[in-house]
Amino acid sequence: MAHADLVFTGGPVFTADTVRSRATAVAVAGGRIVAVGHDVDELIGPHTEVVDLHGRLLVPGFQDAHVHAVWGGLDMLRCDLSPYATQPDYLRAIGDYAAAHPGDEWVLGGGWSMSAFPGGTPTAAALDAVVPDRPAFLPNRDGHGAWVNSAALRLAGVDRDTPDPADGRIERDADGNPSGTLHEGAMALVNRLLPEESPERLVEALLEGQRYLHSFGVTGWQDAIIGSYGDAGDPGPAYVTAGLDGRLTARVVGAIWWDRAAGLEQIPSLVERRERYRGGRFAATSVKVMQDGVAENFTASMLEPYCDGHGHPTDNSGISFVDPEILNEAVPQLDALGFQVHFHAIGDRAVRQSLDAVAHALRRNGRRDNRHHIAHLQVVHPDDIPRFRDLGVAANMQSLWATLEPQMVELTLPFLGEQRAAWQYPFGDLLRAGTVLAAGSDWSVSSPNPLAAIHTAVNRTAAPGYEEGEYDPFLPEQAIDLATSLTAYTAGSAWVNHLDEVTGTIEPGKYADLVVLDRDPFAGPADQIGATRVLQTFVEGERVFAAE
């Protein structure tokens, strides 16, 4: 009898299989799971590595269904503002970074939170105080807005006479002058001037992002934008390079960016890039359609107008970035070509338009196995909840956001109104309706820690260490249980990525993509789920992370 290369024993195993069975031992040989049960002693030989779990939980590798790993890694290499929370801290960090990089043509980075600034809009004047000598371009955490200084506005020729683009808005002062925040498509007025990152730098960013994700137990993901967007360049070539030379240890599906300034004529180029963007553990087989913006800057696409903060309707109902007529033709064509469509939809109108487009594809092409999914799902009209199941569309949850915190309380709730505020992140309703659930982080928009997101999915409160004040649970009737949330972050995301035949669960024959946690969160109180940490991460039985 052949011996195993690696054996896990002495602790519970969450298999994430169809009945969520439990085991206490797992054996690995040749990078695949060869046995799951309670006694694998006969597979232990003189060269077998034995990992004693000591009662800690073994889970399948987490798979992030919506993440920007290369851009997140690049943020870590640039002026990273994500560790901070206040305007003084941001300005101090930016000033320190600028002083430490005097030769940089631009000051680049980002990761600031809108809740740190009045109205969510920082000013060029504040940024000028710490970067007066060269242009600065700093996107916020969600990537839907950027903070720029006066030098950047001057260089781009953006002034009071510059009109707002159709897909964005220039924040202005009382006299109509640009004040320093650019929303959505208005970012392109400046970022078109940014120096291009070298291919080597983007590979470095990918490897940094991969290292960070592995430290949270993430062994695979879907990169939600493969293409040029924002200030970071196209991650596709970096994935191909690292995939072909073996440095890409994660399994990655790429979602090729749908250029919302173009139309159906871009489809042949998507097919060409699908063929070109593959190598090793990477394949770009999805298409990303960003159908709207975000609620905090009033660009999320709503069925009814936003409120003015006092309960009165305005004349703004957000932006649908892709005309529904084009979307209703594009999605059937992409579906017929075997593409998966990965939608960004925050507002209820964007969600409905995305579902409508899939319905058009279903009527034209019949049921196929492309596994379309909608990410974010902040506001979903109740009438659309059962359509996910009926159309076979997966709900791609960013659970970490389903909590009360300053950005929600100050910049969202007053402008949605009471009824729509109660429709937010309806994961419980989607589950009860029979929807396939997948999960992701949208890092670097927010933390890539799956345990923190799972904590919020279960408790509808922030995980320990992620709190921004003391708040009650947010719409607790939309909570989902721990096993369901764990399964969404493993088997659910593997299904979305078409990797469910080889990953996502702990079963014989599947790849040994496995994670050792520092405890069994099922055995402790629910309010401590988010305190769980990753001790070890394995891909095909090879250790890619070990806590110090």
N, C-alpha and C positions, 0 to 999 in steps of 0.2 A: 504494500500500500504506500503510495506517495505521501510524503509529509507536506504539511502546509509551510508556507514562508512566514506567515503571520497569523497569530491567534489572539483574539480578544476573549477574555473570560472574567468571571467574578463580578458581573454587574448586569443591569437590565439593558436590553436592546430594543429600541423602538424601530420596528421594521418599516412602518409606513405602507405596508401592503394593504390589500383591500379590506381585511378585517382588523388591521392595526395590531397584529399579533405581537406577543412579547417573547423574547428568547433571552438566554443568558450567556451565549457563546457564539462566536463567529470565526470561521477559518478562511484564510485567503491563500491562494496559490496562483502564480503567474498573473497577478494583477486583478484576478477575479475572485468573487466569493464562491467558495466550494462547499461550505456547510454552514447552516444556521440551526441552532438548537440549544440543548442544555448540556451536552457532553461531547466534546471534540478531542478528548485526550488522546485518542488513537492517532490523530493527525499531527501531534506534536513530536517532532524529531530533534536531533541534536543541533540542528541549525535553524530551528523555528524560533522566531522572535515572539515572545508571549507578553501581551499587554494586559496587566491585571487592572481591571476597571475599578476595583475597590468600591463597588456599589454605585459608581457614576454611570450616567446614561451614555450609550453609544447610539448615534443617529446617522441616517444617510447624510452625505454631504449636502449642505444648503445650496440651492440654486436661485440666483437673483434674476427674476424675470424682467427687470427694467433697471438698468444701471448704466453709468457712463464711466467705465473703468479707466480708460486712457485719459480722459479729461480730469477725472478725480485724481489720478496720479500726477498729472501736470499741475493741478492746483497745489498739490503737496510740494512740488518743486518750485513753485512761484510764491507770490505773497499770499499765503494761506490765511484767510480771515475766519475760517470755520471754528477755531477754538474760542473765539471771543463773542461778546454779546452786547456791547455798548459802543456808542459813537466814540468816546474818548479812547477806549481800547483799540478800536479799529484804526483811528488816526495815529495812535502811538505805533501800532504794528506796521502800518504803511510807511510812516516816517522812518522807522528803523530799517525796513526792507530797502527803501530808496537809498538810504545812506550807505547800506552794505553793498549795493549794486550800482555804483555811480556810472558805470560804463553802459548800462542798459539804455537802449534808445527809448523804450517805453517802460512804465511801471505797470506790470500785468499781474493778475491774481484774481482774488474774489472770494466769495463765500459769506458775505454779510447778510444779516437778517433785516428784513423790512421793519420789523417791530422796534428796532433800535432808533428809528428816525420818525419825526412827526409826519404823519400821513404816509409813512413808508418810503419817503423820497429824500435821500441825502443830497447835499448841495455841492456844486463845484467850488464855491467859496471856502467851504470847510476843507475840501481836498487840496485846494491851492495852498493852504497854510502849511502843509507838509510835503507837497510835491509842486513847487512853483516853477521848476526849471525845465520840465519835459512832460509830454502827454501821459496820462494815466487812464486805464480802462479796467474797471473792476466789476464784473457781473455779480449779481446777488446769488443767494444760495439756490434759488430755483431756476436760474439761468434765463428768466424772462424779463430782466431789467439790468441795466448797467449804470454804475456811478462813474462819471467822467469829470475831469478837471477842465479849467478854462483853456489850457493849452491844447487839449484834445479837441474841444469844440472849435477853437480857432483853426487848427490844422485841417479839420474836416469841413470848414466853412459853414458850420451850423450856427445860425443866428435867428433873430426874431422873424425874419422873412422866410425862413425854411419851413415849408409845409410839413405837416405830419404825414408819414407814409400811410398807405391804406391798411397795412397790417401792424401799425404801432402808433406810439404817441411820444412826443417830446414834452417832458414836464417843463412848465414855464412859470416865471414869477408874475407878479401883478401887472408888469409892463409888457408881458409877452416874450421876454427874453428867456432862452433856454437856461434852466436853473441847475442842471447837473445830473438829472436822472433821465435815462432813455428807456422806454418800454418797448418790448417785443421787437417788431421790425425796425423801429427807430435805432436800435443798436447798430444796424448795418451801416448807418451813416458814418460811424466812426470805425467799427471793427474791420471795414474793408481796407483800412490803411495800416493795419497791424502787420508787423514783420512775420513772415511765414516761419513756422517751427520746422527744424530740420527733421528728416526721417529718423535719424539717430536719437534725437530728443524725444520723439513720440514713442519709440521703442522703449527708451528709458522710463518714460511716463507709464507705459503699459506695465512694465515689470514692477514699478513701484506700486501701481494700483493693484496688480495681482498679489503682491506680497501682503498688502494691507487687507485685501478681501480674504485671502487664505487665513489670516489671523483671526477672522470671525467665522471660520468654518465654511466659507463659500468656495465650492469646488467647480461651479459652472455658472454661467449667466447669459442673458441676452443683452448685448450692447444696444441701447435704444436709439442711437444715431450713428450710422456709418455714412459719413459724408461731411462736407464742409458746413459748419454751423457755428455761430458764436465766434470765439476768439482762439480756437485751439487747433483747427485743421482737421483733416479727415483721418480717423483712426484706422481705417481699413488696411492700408499698407503695413502699418505696424503689426497688426494681427497676423497678416500673411507672413511677414518676416519671422516673427517669433514662433508662429505655428510650424513653419517649414524647418527652422533650425532647432526645434525642440524646447525652446525656452518658455513657450506657452504651456503651462501645466494644467490650466483650467480648460473646461469644455465651453466654447463660446459660440453662440449664434449671433450674427450681426443683422440689424434691421437697417436697411439702406434708406437713406433720407429721401422722402418725397419732396421735391422742390416746389413749394407752394406758389412760387412766381411763374412756374411753367405749368403745362397741362399734360394731356395724354401723349404728346410727342416724346416725353421723356421715358416712356416705358421700354423701348428697345435698349436704352442705356442702362436701365435697371437689370435687364436680362444679361447684358454684357458684363456688368459688375458682379452679378451673382456668379458667373463663371470664373471671373478673375479673382474674386475675393474668397479664396478658400485655400486652406493649407494646414496640415496637421489637425489639431483639435478645433479649428475655426472654419465656419462656413456662413456666408451671408445669404440667408434664404428667406428673410423677412423684409417687409417694407414698412417704414415708419411714416405714418401720417399724423402730423400735429394739427388737430382740427380746431383747437382754440388755445387761449392763453391761460391765465390764472385769475382767481377771483380777487386777489388782493389789489391788483391794479385795474380791475374791471374789464379785463379782456377775455375772461372765461365766457363762453357763449351760452346765454341763458334764454329760456323760452319766454320769460317776462323780464322787463327792465329791472335794473338794480334800484335799490332804494337810496335815498340821499342821506341815510344815517338817522333820520327822524321818522322813518316809516312811509315817506312819500315817494312815489315812483319817479324815476328820472327818464330821460330819453335815450339812455344807453343800455343795451342788452348784450354788450360784448361783441366779439369778433369771431366769425366762422372763417378760418384761414383758407379752407378749400371750399369753393362754391359747391353746394350740394349737387348740382347737375353734373359737374365734373366728377365729384366723388362717386356718384351713383353709376357712372360709366367706368371710372378707373378701377374700383374694387372688383367688379365682375371680370374685367380684363386681367387684373393681377391674379385673381383666384383661378381663372382658366389656365394661366401660365404656371400654376403651382406655387405661387408666392403665398406666404402667410402675410396678413396685414396686422400691424401692431399700431393701434390707434392711441393717441393722447387725447383724452376727453375729460375735462374738469367740470364744465357746466352741463346742465340738463339738456340744452339744445344740442350741444356737441355730442353727447352720449346718444341722443335720439338719431342724429344725422349719421353717426357711425353705424348704429344698428340698422338703420334704413338701407345703407349702402350694402351691408352684408345680406340683407333680405333680397336686394336686387341680384346679388351674385347667386344666391340660393335658387331664385326663380330661373335664372338663365342657365346655370351650370349644374344644378342638382347638388346633392350633398357630397362634398369632397372632404379630404382629411388635412386641410391646411391650417386648422386650429387658430383662427383669427382671435384676437384678444384686445380688450380695451383697458388701458392703464389709467390709474388715478381715481376716476369715478367719485369725485367729491360730491357732486349734486346729481342725483338720479331721480327722475320723476317716477313715482310709484307705478304708473302704467307701464313703464319700460322694464321693470324688474323681471317679469316672467319671460320677456323676449330673449334674454341671455340664454336660457335653457332651450327655448324653442328654436333659436337660430344656431345653437352650438357655439356661442361666443363665450370665451373664458373671461372671468373678472380678474384683472391683474391688480392686486391690492398693494398700495403703499400704506400699510397699517399704521406705521409710526405717526402719520399725520392725523389720525382719528382721535384727537385729544384736544382738550381745552388748553390753550397757551396764549401768550400775548398776541401773536399774529392772528389767531382765530378770533379772539375776543375783541380786539381793537380794529382789525382791518377787514374782517369777513362778516361776522354775525350781524353787525348793524346795517350792512348793505345788502344782505340777502333777504332779510325779513324773517318773521317767525316760522312761517310755513316751510320755506325752502331750507332754512337752517336745520329743520328736523329731518331733511332728506339726505343728510351728508353721510358719506362713507357707510352705505347700508349693507355691510357685509353679512350681518345676520339674516336679513331679508333675502339676499342673493343666495345664501346657503340653503335656506328653507325652500327656495324656489327651485332648487336642484342645479344651480350653476356650478360649473367647474371653477374652482378657486386656485389661482396662482398668486405668488407674492414676490415683491421686490422692494428696493429701497430708493431708487432714483439717485443714489450717491453720484456726484457730490452735492446734490441738493440737500440731502439729509444723511444721517449716519447709515453705513451699510451693515450695522450690527443686526442680524436676524433675530436674536433673542430680545432685543429692545423692541423691535416691531411686533414680535409675537406677544410680548407682554402687553402692549397696547391693544392688540386685537382681542385679547382675553379680558383685560380689565377696563379698557377704554380710558385709561389714565397713562401718563408718561411713566416710563421705566425709571427705576432708581438711577440717579445721576443725570437724567435727562429732563428733570422738572424745571419749569420756568415759572414758579409760583405754586400756590396751593389751589387746586381746582377740584370740583366734583367730577365723577365719571361723565364722559361725553356720550350722550345717547346710549346708555348701557344696554338697552334692548337690542342693539346691533352688535353686541359682543359675540364672539365665537369661542368655542372651547379650545383647550391647549392642543389636543390631538389633531383637531381640524386645522388649526393654524400651522402646526408643525408639518402636517401633510401638505398643505398648500405651498410651504417654503421648500419642500423636497419633491415629492411625487407630482404635485400640481405643476410646479414650474418645469419639471422634467417633461411632463406631458406637453406643455406649451412649446418647449424646445424640440419636440420630436426625439427626445432622448429617453423616453420612458421604457423602451425595450432593453436598455443597457444600464440605466442609472435611476436614481430617485427613490428606490426602496432597497432594503437589505434582504436579498433573495439569492439563492445559488444561481450562478451563471452571470450575474451582473458585475459590473466593474466595482472594485473595492474603493469607492469614493465614500469615505467615512469620517466621522467627527466624534471625538471624545469630549464630553462636557465635564465641568468640574463638580457636577451634582446631578441628581435626578429631579428635574423641576416638577414632575408629577407628584413627588413625595413631599414637597414643601408647600407653603402657602402661595396662593396665586399672586399675591402682591410682591413676591420675591422672584418671579420668573425672570424678570429683566436683569436680576443680579447674577444670573448664570453666565459663566465664562467658558470659552473654548480652550481646552488644554492641548489638543493635538488634531491636526487635519491631515488626511491621507487622500491621495489621488492614485487609483490603481495600485493600492497597497504601498505606495511610496509616501513617506512622511514629508509634507511640504510646509508644515508649521508645527512648532512645539513651543509652548509657553516657557518662559525662563523661570 
